[in-house]
Amino acid sequence: MTPFKVGDKAVYPAQGVAEVVGIDTKEIMGTSQTFYVLRVMDSDKRIMIPVNNVKNVGLRSVMTPSELDEVYDILRERDVDLNQQTWNRRYRAYLEKIQTGSPYEIAAVLRDLNLLKFHKALSFGERKMLDKARRLLVQEMAVAKDASEEAVMEELEHIFTA
């Protein structure tokens, strides 16, 4: 994994796209540690990640154009076996997928919940999860494409109504 620089955009699992706003060194229990200071894009939330712990927390670069193409393929897929479990088991499974921070897993959750809502009403928790998956994916796709979130939302609406 390539180190991040100040100004880089990165994806922090379940939080979304964040900007590296600083690289600080702090002394913790007598040991000097270097941290990335992140600002989550759609909030004022700041997060400090030890540089040597980046992989463990799942901090990653924004998706590449080829990864973006794969995400579009996942979103367009219609031949999927929708989970027939109870809503709370589905919810837990989808939550685990979102928490991985993988754009592919988040795209699959977004696709599945959009398809599911055409067959039956989503529970309150599933509607919130749909909103969260959409927010996380739209935000990253917009940064990856250098487009507005509104333009990406329109694309997704077209994909799911086609």
Z-matrix of the N, CA and C atoms (Angstrom, degrees):
N
C 1 1.435
C 2 1.525 1 110.27
N 3 1.322 2 115.79 1 134.78
C 4 1.456 3 119.50 2 179.74
C 5 1.525 4 110.47 3 -79.06
N 6 1.311 5 115.58 4 141.61
C 7 1.461 6 118.11 5 177.55
C 8 1.536 7 110.18 6 -66.23
N 9 1.313 8 115.25 7 150.95
C 10 1.455 9 120.82 8 178.08
C 11 1.523 10 109.45 9 -89.56
N 12 1.337 11 114.60 10 152.90
C 13 1.456 12 121.43 11 176.05
C 14 1.529 13 107.80 12 -116.41
N 15 1.316 14 115.95 13 160.25
C 16 1.466 15 120.67 14 175.29
C 17 1.531 16 107.65 15 -57.80
N 18 1.330 17 115.89 16 132.06
C 19 1.465 18 121.39 17 -178.48
C 20 1.516 19 113.05 18 99.53
N 21 1.336 20 117.98 19 -19.00
C 22 1.464 21 121.16 20 178.07
C 23 1.526 22 110.43 21 -67.68
N 24 1.318 23 115.56 22 152.58
C 25 1.456 24 121.65 23 172.22
C 26 1.523 25 107.13 24 -101.20
N 27 1.314 26 115.44 25 140.76
C 28 1.458 27 121.78 26 179.08
C 29 1.519 28 107.82 27 -139.06
N 30 1.325 29 116.48 28 162.14
C 31 1.463 30 120.98 29 178.39
C 32 1.519 31 108.49 30 -111.29
N 33 1.328 32 114.61 31 123.97
C 34 1.456 33 122.17 32 177.61
C 35 1.528 34 106.78 33 -105.54
N 36 1.342 35 117.85 34 120.46
C 37 1.468 36 120.47 35 -174.40
C 38 1.527 37 113.26 36 -49.76
N 39 1.327 38 114.22 37 136.45
C 40 1.471 39 125.21 38 176.69
C 41 1.525 40 113.41 39 66.14
N 42 1.335 41 118.49 40 -3.50
C 43 1.465 42 121.32 41 176.33
C 44 1.521 43 111.07 42 -108.84
N 45 1.322 44 116.49 43 -33.41
C 46 1.458 45 120.83 44 179.28
C 47 1.514 46 112.35 45 106.27
N 48 1.318 47 114.13 46 -159.07
C 49 1.467 48 120.72 47 -176.26
C 50 1.523 49 109.11 48 -75.13
N 51 1.319 50 114.21 49 136.54
C 52 1.464 51 121.16 50 178.37
C 53 1.529 52 107.88 51 -133.45
N 54 1.309 53 114.57 52 153.82
C 55 1.458 54 120.11 53 176.74
C 56 1.519 55 108.90 54 -104.21
N 57 1.325 56 115.37 55 136.86
C 58 1.459 57 119.82 56 174.79
C 59 1.529 58 106.41 57 -75.99
N 60 1.336 59 116.14 58 110.12
C 61 1.468 60 119.98 59 -176.66
C 62 1.528 61 111.95 60 -102.19
N 63 1.311 62 116.47 61 -6.26
C 64 1.450 63 119.03 62 178.15
C 65 1.511 64 111.79 63 -173.25
N 66 1.307 65 115.04 64 161.87
C 67 1.461 66 122.57 65 172.57
C 68 1.517 67 104.79 66 -130.92
N 69 1.331 68 116.24 67 110.30
C 70 1.458 69 121.99 68 -174.61
C 71 1.519 70 110.87 69 -114.69
N 72 1.304 71 114.69 70 150.55
C 73 1.456 72 120.66 71 172.96
C 74 1.516 73 107.54 72 -113.71
N 75 1.311 74 115.59 73 128.58
C 76 1.463 75 121.52 74 179.82
C 77 1.522 76 108.68 75 -128.88
N 78 1.316 77 114.45 76 152.21
C 79 1.454 78 119.11 77 176.34
C 80 1.523 79 108.23 78 -97.12
N 81 1.331 80 114.26 79 122.75
C 82 1.462 81 119.89 80 -179.63
C 83 1.522 82 107.71 81 -125.63
N 84 1.316 83 115.40 82 118.86
C 85 1.475 84 122.81 83 -178.52
C 86 1.532 85 111.21 84 49.98
N 87 1.330 86 115.09 85 45.38
C 88 1.456 87 120.62 86 175.80
C 89 1.510 88 115.20 87 79.96
N 90 1.340 89 117.12 88 0.76
C 91 1.463 90 120.90 89 -179.41
C 92 1.522 91 109.33 90 -116.16
N 93 1.315 92 115.65 91 134.55
C 94 1.456 93 121.20 92 178.93
C 95 1.533 94 108.96 93 -81.38
N 96 1.340 95 116.71 94 126.67
C 97 1.469 96 121.69 95 178.34
C 98 1.520 97 109.72 96 -127.20
N 99 1.324 98 115.61 97 143.20
C 100 1.454 99 122.03 98 177.40
C 101 1.524 100 108.94 99 -101.04
N 102 1.335 101 115.50 100 135.62
C 103 1.460 102 122.22 101 -177.26
C 104 1.521 103 110.86 102 -124.55
N 105 1.331 104 115.69 103 144.46
C 106 1.456 105 120.45 104 164.83
C 107 1.520 106 105.89 105 -85.56
N 108 1.317 107 116.70 106 133.14
C 109 1.457 108 121.35 107 173.82
C 110 1.525 109 106.27 108 -103.07
N 111 1.331 110 116.02 109 118.37
C 112 1.458 111 121.92 110 -176.33
C 113 1.524 112 110.35 111 -111.16
N 114 1.313 113 116.05 112 145.66
C 115 1.465 114 121.65 113 170.31
C 116 1.516 115 106.89 114 -117.37
N 117 1.329 116 115.60 115 116.92
C 118 1.457 117 120.65 116 179.70
C 119 1.522 118 107.75 117 -65.27
N 120 1.331 119 116.39 118 131.70
C 121 1.466 120 121.18 119 -168.95
C 122 1.517 121 115.37 120 -60.49
N 123 1.312 122 118.58 121 -41.00
C 124 1.466 123 117.59 122 -175.10
C 125 1.527 124 113.27 123 -97.33
N 126 1.332 125 115.51 124 21.45
C 127 1.465 126 119.81 125 176.70
C 128 1.519 127 108.71 126 -154.34
N 129 1.313 128 115.93 127 179.04
C 130 1.463 129 119.53 128 174.92
C 131 1.517 130 110.72 129 -96.55
N 132 1.324 131 116.14 130 10.10
C 133 1.455 132 121.03 131 -177.51
C 134 1.528 133 110.36 132 -64.16
N 135 1.323 134 115.44 133 131.58
C 136 1.467 135 121.15 134 176.12
C 137 1.523 136 108.45 135 -113.97
N 138 1.305 137 114.53 136 139.95
C 139 1.462 138 121.34 137 -177.72
C 140 1.519 139 107.75 138 -130.06
N 141 1.324 140 115.96 139 136.96
C 142 1.466 141 120.17 140 175.30
C 143 1.528 142 108.15 141 -110.62
N 144 1.330 143 115.21 142 126.50
C 145 1.461 144 121.65 143 -179.10
C 146 1.521 145 108.06 144 -119.72
N 147 1.336 146 117.87 145 123.51
C 148 1.469 147 118.12 146 174.14
C 149 1.532 148 109.75 147 -60.08
N 150 1.311 149 116.68 148 132.00
C 151 1.467 150 121.15 149 -178.26
C 152 1.526 151 110.85 150 -55.14
N 153 1.321 152 117.31 151 -37.32
C 154 1.469 153 119.84 152 -178.57
C 155 1.529 154 112.82 153 -79.19
N 156 1.346 155 117.91 154 1.73
C 157 1.459 156 121.60 155 -179.16
C 158 1.531 157 111.89 156 -117.62
N 159 1.319 158 117.22 157 10.15
C 160 1.457 159 122.46 158 -175.51
C 161 1.528 160 111.40 159 -57.61
N 162 1.306 161 116.95 160 -46.68
C 163 1.469 162 120.13 161 -177.63
C 164 1.521 163 111.00 162 -64.26
N 165 1.331 164 117.34 163 -42.25
C 166 1.470 165 120.79 164 -177.96
C 167 1.523 166 112.83 165 -63.09
N 168 1.327 167 117.74 166 -36.64
C 169 1.470 168 119.78 167 -179.12
C 170 1.526 169 111.86 168 -85.46
N 171 1.331 170 117.16 169 -10.35
C 172 1.461 171 120.58 170 175.86
C 173 1.514 172 115.22 171 87.64
N 174 1.333 173 117.46 172 12.96
C 175 1.460 174 119.88 173 177.35
C 176 1.525 175 108.07 174 -63.79
N 177 1.333 176 116.02 175 131.58
C 178 1.466 177 120.15 176 -177.10
C 179 1.516 178 110.55 177 -144.93
N 180 1.307 179 115.20 178 166.93
C 181 1.465 180 120.98 179 176.11
C 182 1.526 181 109.57 180 -71.52
N 183 1.327 182 115.30 181 158.62
C 184 1.465 183 120.90 182 174.26
C 185 1.523 184 107.93 183 -64.21
N 186 1.327 185 116.35 184 148.58
C 187 1.464 186 120.12 185 -175.52
C 188 1.528 187 112.37 186 -59.01
N 189 1.327 188 114.00 187 149.53
C 190 1.457 189 122.90 188 179.33
C 191 1.534 190 109.33 189 -84.56
N 192 1.346 191 117.80 190 168.87
C 193 1.471 192 119.47 191 177.09
C 194 1.534 193 113.31 192 -56.80
N 195 1.337 194 118.12 193 -39.18
C 196 1.470 195 118.95 194 179.87
C 197 1.530 196 111.03 195 -69.93
N 198 1.338 197 117.10 196 -35.92
C 199 1.470 198 119.69 197 175.43
C 200 1.522 199 110.31 198 -66.80
N 201 1.308 200 116.53 199 -36.23
C 202 1.462 201 121.29 200 177.44
C 203 1.532 202 110.08 201 -62.35
N 204 1.327 203 117.03 202 -41.64
C 205 1.470 204 120.87 203 176.96
C 206 1.528 205 110.92 204 -60.57
N 207 1.328 206 116.52 205 -41.48
C 208 1.468 207 120.30 206 178.58
C 209 1.529 208 110.98 207 -64.07
N 210 1.322 209 116.64 208 -38.53
C 211 1.466 210 120.75 209 177.96
C 212 1.526 211 109.75 210 -62.49
N 213 1.334 212 117.50 211 -43.34
C 214 1.464 213 120.56 212 177.24
C 215 1.530 214 110.81 213 -61.24
N 216 1.327 215 117.17 214 -39.74
C 217 1.468 216 120.36 215 177.77
C 218 1.529 217 110.87 216 -61.02
N 219 1.320 218 116.53 217 -43.45
C 220 1.469 219 121.18 218 179.01
C 221 1.530 220 109.84 219 -62.22
N 222 1.326 221 116.73 220 -44.98
C 223 1.463 222 120.67 221 -178.20
C 224 1.524 223 112.13 222 -64.40
N 225 1.330 224 117.28 223 -32.95
C 226 1.471 225 121.35 224 -177.73
C 227 1.531 226 112.59 225 -82.41
N 228 1.323 227 117.30 226 -17.68
C 229 1.470 228 121.40 227 -177.83
C 230 1.529 229 109.96 228 -61.32
N 231 1.315 230 116.38 229 130.57
C 232 1.469 231 120.17 230 179.34
C 233 1.526 232 112.31 231 -116.97
N 234 1.310 233 116.96 232 -16.33
C 235 1.464 234 121.21 233 -178.56
C 236 1.532 235 109.08 234 -87.65
N 237 1.332 236 115.18 235 68.59
C 238 1.463 237 120.50 236 -178.08
C 239 1.524 238 109.54 237 -120.84
N 240 1.304 239 115.23 238 149.09
C 241 1.456 240 121.37 239 177.47
C 242 1.520 241 107.03 240 -89.77
N 243 1.320 242 115.85 241 101.95
C 244 1.463 243 119.08 242 -179.40
C 245 1.512 244 109.40 243 -68.74
N 246 1.283 245 114.63 244 135.22
C 247 1.444 246 122.99 245 -176.64
C 248 1.529 247 110.42 246 -60.82
N 249 1.325 248 116.56 247 119.60
C 250 1.462 249 121.17 248 -177.71
C 251 1.528 250 112.75 249 -94.17
N 252 1.321 251 117.21 250 11.86
C 253 1.465 252 120.56 251 178.83
C 254 1.523 253 109.97 252 -70.60
N 255 1.308 254 115.15 253 172.64
C 256 1.460 255 119.44 254 175.48
C 257 1.526 256 108.46 255 -63.55
N 258 1.323 257 116.02 256 158.00
C 259 1.463 258 119.94 257 -174.89
C 260 1.521 259 111.80 258 -59.05
N 261 1.364 260 117.90 259 -35.94
C 262 1.465 261 118.22 260 -176.42
C 263 1.528 262 111.95 261 -73.22
N 264 1.321 263 118.00 262 -31.54
C 265 1.475 264 119.51 263 174.72
C 266 1.521 265 110.46 264 -70.75
N 267 1.326 266 115.79 265 -41.00
C 268 1.466 267 120.17 266 176.25
C 269 1.521 268 109.54 267 -59.76
N 270 1.338 269 115.10 268 -44.86
C 271 1.460 270 121.13 269 -179.27
C 272 1.528 271 110.51 270 -56.75
N 273 1.330 272 116.81 271 -47.47
C 274 1.474 273 120.19 272 -179.51
C 275 1.529 274 111.11 273 -63.02
N 276 1.332 275 116.50 274 -41.49
C 277 1.469 276 120.19 275 179.31
C 278 1.524 277 110.76 276 -63.62
N 279 1.345 278 116.35 277 -43.01
C 280 1.463 279 119.69 278 179.29
C 281 1.521 280 111.14 279 -67.43
N 282 1.324 281 116.93 280 -38.32
C 283 1.464 282 120.74 281 178.98
C 284 1.528 283 110.76 282 -61.19
N 285 1.328 284 116.39 283 -43.32
C 286 1.472 285 120.19 284 177.56
C 287 1.529 286 110.64 285 -59.53
N 288 1.333 287 116.27 286 -41.57
C 289 1.464 288 119.63 287 179.88
C 290 1.531 289 111.09 288 -64.15
N 291 1.316 290 116.92 289 -43.34
C 292 1.470 291 119.96 290 -179.97
C 293 1.519 292 110.36 291 -64.23
N 294 1.328 293 116.63 292 -39.32
C 295 1.468 294 120.22 293 -177.31
C 296 1.526 295 113.01 294 -68.58
N 297 1.335 296 118.30 295 -16.76
C 298 1.467 297 119.42 296 175.86
C 299 1.521 298 110.72 297 -67.01
N 300 1.339 299 116.37 298 -27.07
C 301 1.458 300 120.07 299 -177.24
C 302 1.507 301 113.37 300 80.44
N 303 1.331 302 117.67 301 -1.19
C 304 1.463 303 121.26 302 -179.83
C 305 1.529 304 110.27 303 -71.92
N 306 1.335 305 117.65 304 127.83
C 307 1.463 306 118.38 305 178.72
C 308 1.528 307 111.79 306 -62.77
N 309 1.333 308 117.24 307 -28.28
C 310 1.469 309 120.61 308 179.63
C 311 1.526 310 110.58 309 -69.89
N 312 1.327 311 116.04 310 -42.68
C 313 1.472 312 120.22 311 179.02
C 314 1.529 313 110.33 312 -66.52
N 315 1.328 314 116.60 313 -42.14
C 316 1.466 315 120.43 314 179.94
C 317 1.528 316 109.76 315 -65.44
N 318 1.332 317 117.06 316 -40.41
C 319 1.471 318 120.70 317 177.61
C 320 1.526 319 110.33 318 -62.61
N 321 1.321 320 117.68 319 -39.80
C 322 1.462 321 120.94 320 179.20
C 323 1.532 322 110.73 321 -64.77
N 324 1.331 323 117.44 322 -40.70
C 325 1.467 324 121.05 323 177.63
C 326 1.528 325 109.35 324 -63.14
N 327 1.322 326 116.95 325 -46.71
C 328 1.464 327 121.18 326 -179.67
C 329 1.526 328 110.40 327 -60.03
N 330 1.323 329 116.77 328 -46.52
C 331 1.469 330 121.34 329 178.89
C 332 1.528 331 110.92 330 -60.98
N 333 1.334 332 116.41 331 -50.59
C 334 1.465 333 120.37 332 -176.16
C 335 1.528 334 112.05 333 -61.28
N 336 1.321 335 116.34 334 -44.16
C 337 1.471 336 118.86 335 -179.22
C 338 1.534 337 111.16 336 -68.65
N 339 1.325 338 117.25 337 -35.36
C 340 1.467 339 119.33 338 175.94
C 341 1.518 340 111.07 339 -65.88
N 342 1.329 341 117.27 340 -40.20
C 343 1.465 342 120.31 341 178.13
C 344 1.528 343 110.59 342 -69.19
N 345 1.319 344 115.88 343 -40.80
C 346 1.459 345 121.19 344 -178.13
C 347 1.528 346 111.66 345 -62.20
N 348 1.321 347 116.50 346 -37.62
C 349 1.469 348 119.16 347 -176.52
C 350 1.528 349 112.35 348 -68.81
N 351 1.341 350 117.69 349 -14.44
C 352 1.464 351 120.06 350 174.56
C 353 1.527 352 111.21 351 -81.26
N 354 1.337 353 116.63 352 -17.01
C 355 1.467 354 120.91 353 -179.34
C 356 1.516 355 113.08 354 -100.22
N 357 1.329 356 116.09 355 -31.89
C 358 1.459 357 119.36 356 179.27
C 359 1.519 358 109.51 357 -158.68
N 360 1.324 359 114.71 358 163.38
C 361 1.464 360 119.33 359 -179.70
C 362 1.526 361 109.57 360 -69.08
N 363 1.311 362 116.00 361 137.18
C 364 1.452 363 120.54 362 176.48
C 365 1.523 364 109.21 363 -78.89
N 366 1.326 365 115.49 364 147.41
C 367 1.461 366 119.77 365 174.14
C 368 1.524 367 108.18 366 -69.35
N 369 1.328 368 116.06 367 166.87
C 370 1.461 369 120.55 368 177.81
C 371 1.527 370 110.17 369 -56.94
N 372 1.335 371 117.06 370 -45.23
C 373 1.460 372 121.69 371 179.78
C 374 1.522 373 111.91 372 -62.42
N 375 1.331 374 116.66 373 -39.75
C 376 1.464 375 119.87 374 178.83
C 377 1.527 376 111.07 375 -67.65
N 378 1.332 377 117.45 376 -36.86
C 379 1.472 378 119.90 377 177.60
C 380 1.531 379 110.31 378 -64.34
N 381 1.341 380 116.28 379 -41.65
C 382 1.473 381 119.57 380 177.35
C 383 1.527 382 110.50 381 -64.03
N 384 1.330 383 115.78 382 -40.26
C 385 1.466 384 120.29 383 179.26
C 386 1.527 385 110.23 384 -65.08
N 387 1.328 386 117.49 385 -40.82
C 388 1.461 387 121.92 386 176.95
C 389 1.532 388 109.53 387 -58.89
N 390 1.318 389 116.32 388 -45.89
C 391 1.469 390 120.48 389 179.06
C 392 1.528 391 111.40 390 -62.14
N 393 1.334 392 116.51 391 -41.81
C 394 1.470 393 120.05 392 -179.03
C 395 1.522 394 110.93 393 -66.93
N 396 1.342 395 116.83 394 -45.21
C 397 1.473 396 120.44 395 179.14
C 398 1.528 397 109.67 396 -61.33
N 399 1.325 398 116.43 397 -42.67
C 400 1.468 399 120.24 398 179.38
C 401 1.530 400 110.09 399 -62.47
N 402 1.328 401 116.93 400 -46.49
C 403 1.471 402 120.89 401 -178.39
C 404 1.529 403 110.98 402 -60.44
N 405 1.347 404 116.57 403 -48.21
C 406 1.464 405 120.64 404 -178.27
C 407 1.528 406 111.04 405 -62.32
N 408 1.329 407 116.08 406 -45.36
C 409 1.460 408 119.61 407 -175.96
C 410 1.527 409 111.72 408 -71.96
N 411 1.321 410 116.87 409 -44.03
C 412 1.469 411 120.36 410 -179.84
C 413 1.528 412 110.12 411 -60.41
N 414 1.316 413 115.93 412 -43.50
C 415 1.465 414 120.20 413 -178.75
C 416 1.532 415 110.61 414 -60.14
N 417 1.322 416 116.68 415 -47.87
C 418 1.464 417 119.56 416 -178.43
C 419 1.522 418 111.61 417 -69.34
N 420 1.335 419 116.84 418 -40.61
C 421 1.463 420 119.61 419 179.53
C 422 1.527 421 110.36 420 -62.59
N 423 1.319 422 117.11 421 -39.72
C 424 1.469 423 120.85 422 179.95
C 425 1.529 424 110.46 423 -63.03
N 426 1.328 425 116.93 424 -43.31
C 427 1.467 426 120.29 425 178.63
C 428 1.531 427 109.84 426 -66.19
N 429 1.339 428 116.63 427 -43.57
C 430 1.469 429 120.86 428 -178.31
C 431 1.527 430 111.66 429 -63.39
N 432 1.330 431 116.94 430 -35.57
C 433 1.468 432 121.44 431 -177.97
C 434 1.515 433 113.16 432 -93.29
N 435 1.346 434 116.28 433 -6.82
C 436 1.459 435 121.76 434 -173.38
C 437 1.530 436 109.56 435 55.27
N 438 1.342 437 113.96 436 49.62
C 439 1.463 438 121.65 437 -179.70
C 440 1.523 439 108.60 438 -127.06
N 441 1.312 440 116.20 439 170.46
C 442 1.463 441 119.30 440 177.20
C 443 1.530 442 109.55 441 -79.09
N 444 1.317 443 115.84 442 154.00
C 445 1.462 444 119.94 443 176.63
C 446 1.525 445 110.01 444 -63.18
N 447 1.329 446 117.30 445 -33.94
C 448 1.465 447 121.13 446 179.15
C 449 1.526 448 110.68 447 -62.33
N 450 1.332 449 117.14 448 -42.36
C 451 1.469 450 120.85 449 179.78
C 452 1.527 451 110.27 450 -64.12
N 453 1.322 452 117.15 451 -40.85
C 454 1.466 453 120.77 452 178.74
C 455 1.522 454 109.81 453 -66.67
N 456 1.342 455 117.82 454 -40.77
C 457 1.473 456 121.17 455 177.44
C 458 1.524 457 110.82 456 -58.58
N 459 1.325 458 116.21 457 -43.05
C 460 1.474 459 119.96 458 178.68
C 461 1.521 460 110.65 459 -61.71
N 462 1.342 461 116.87 460 -41.87
C 463 1.464 462 120.30 461 177.66
C 464 1.522 463 110.75 462 -59.66
N 465 1.323 464 115.78 463 -45.60
C 466 1.465 465 119.67 464 -178.50
C 467 1.527 466 110.94 465 -64.99
N 468 1.325 467 116.86 466 -41.41
C 469 1.468 468 119.51 467 177.44
C 470 1.516 469 110.38 468 -59.50
N 471 1.330 470 116.46 469 -40.38
C 472 1.464 471 120.43 470 178.29
C 473 1.534 472 110.78 471 -64.84
N 474 1.330 473 116.84 472 -42.25
C 475 1.469 474 120.78 473 179.41
C 476 1.525 475 110.52 474 -60.58
N 477 1.332 476 117.05 475 -43.16
C 478 1.459 477 119.82 476 -174.28
C 479 1.523 478 113.75 477 -84.41
N 480 1.327 479 118.05 478 -10.91
C 481 1.461 480 118.91 479 176.15
C 482 1.525 481 111.02 480 -104.13
N 483 1.331 482 116.85 481 -3.93
C 484 1.473 483 120.84 482 -179.44
C 485 1.518 484 110.97 483 -76.39
